[in-house]
Amino acid sequence: MITPEIELKQIELEDKKFEREEKHEERQWKSCCFQLEPESSMFFAKLSISTMTIALCSYQLITQVDCSYQSLYSSILSVVITFWLNKK
């Protein structure tokens, strides 16, 4: 048998579930054709910039004849790699 207290708790749980769903929908970026999570777009932006940086540094380290800027490109490369390894 369902008591009024149990019924009240069920209603409260449903309200909380509905509020969470509303907050989740508010966090999405909406367009006419798609919905996008802000975290995913930030991740792919960081990933693409990091990939371009790694490619540039690798290219410069491989093709550069004089070694005057070798420490610069090595440092940038290590910073980018450390950034991705320290993610939690």
MOBEL-V105857 format. One record per backbone hydrogen bond with DSSP energy under -0.5 kcal/mol. NH is the residue of the N-H (numbers start at 0). CO is the residue of the C=O. If there is no record, write none. Layout:
nh=[NH	NH]
co=[CO	CO]
//
This chain:
nh=[2	6	7	8	9	10	11	12	13	14	15	16	17	18	19	20	21	22	23	24	25	26	27	28	29	30	35	37	40	41	42	43	44	45	46	47	48	49	50	51	52	53	54	55	56	57	58	59	60	61	62	63	69	72	73	74	75	76	77	78	79	80	81	82	83	84	85	86]
co=[0	2	3	4	5	6	7	8	9	10	11	12	13	14	15	16	17	18	19	20	21	22	24	35	27	33	28	26	36	37	38	39	40	41	42	43	44	45	46	47	48	49	50	51	52	53	54	55	56	57	58	59	66	68	69	70	71	72	73	74	75	76	77	78	79	80	81	83]
//
